[in-house]
Amino acid sequence: MRTTLDLPENLLLEAMKLTRTGTKTAVIVLALRELIRKSKIADIKKYKGKIDLDIDLSKLRDRH
């Protein structure tokens, strides 16, 4: 999809440099994917300590 955006050039160039991304489109796509990933992780973290999985960590880590 084509979209026209007015982005701060310095932020875009810094993001491209830090991520070693060669194009503006690629760095924006990467940023969107990371935003979605972090949002999903935050949603999952809400369940920490609320679900009893009945798992023996020693057994899973092969420490019989």
C-alpha positions as CSV (number, residue, x, y, z in Angstrom):
1,M,0.0,0.0,0.0
2,R,1.3,3.4,-0.9
3,T,1.2,6.1,1.8
4,T,2.7,9.5,2.0
5,L,4.2,10.3,5.4
6,D,5.9,13.4,6.8
7,L,8.6,11.8,9.1
8,P,11.5,13.5,10.9
9,E,14.5,12.7,8.6
10,N,17.0,12.5,11.5
11,L,14.9,9.8,13.2
12,L,14.5,7.8,10.1
13,L,18.2,7.9,9.3
14,E,19.2,7.0,12.8
15,A,16.8,4.0,12.8
16,M,18.1,2.9,9.5
17,K,21.7,3.1,10.8
18,L,21.0,1.3,14.1
19,T,19.0,-1.5,12.4
20,R,21.3,-1.7,9.4
21,T,18.3,-1.4,7.2
22,G,18.9,-0.2,3.7
23,T,15.6,1.4,2.8
24,K,13.1,3.7,4.5
25,T,10.3,1.3,3.7
26,A,12.2,-1.6,5.4
27,V,12.9,0.4,8.5
28,I,9.2,1.4,8.9
29,V,8.0,-2.2,8.3
30,L,10.6,-3.4,10.9
31,A,9.4,-0.7,13.4
32,L,5.7,-1.7,12.9
33,R,6.6,-5.4,13.4
34,E,8.5,-4.6,16.6
35,L,5.6,-2.4,17.9
36,I,3.2,-5.3,17.3
37,R,5.6,-7.9,18.9
38,K,6.1,-5.7,22.0
39,S,2.4,-5.1,22.4
40,K,1.7,-8.9,22.2
41,I,4.4,-9.5,24.8
42,A,2.9,-6.9,27.1
43,D,-0.5,-8.6,26.8
44,I,1.0,-12.0,27.6
45,K,2.8,-10.6,30.7
46,K,-0.6,-9.7,32.2
47,Y,-1.1,-13.4,32.8
48,K,2.1,-13.9,34.8
49,G,1.3,-15.7,38.0
50,K,-2.3,-16.2,37.1
51,I,-2.2,-19.5,35.3
52,D,-1.1,-22.7,37.1
53,L,0.5,-24.9,34.4
54,D,1.5,-27.6,36.9
55,I,5.0,-27.9,35.3
56,D,8.0,-29.5,37.0
57,L,10.8,-27.2,35.8
58,S,13.6,-29.5,37.0
59,K,12.1,-32.3,34.8
60,L,11.8,-30.0,31.9
61,R,15.4,-28.8,32.3
62,D,16.5,-32.5,32.5
63,R,17.6,-32.3,36.1
64,H,16.1,-35.5,37.4
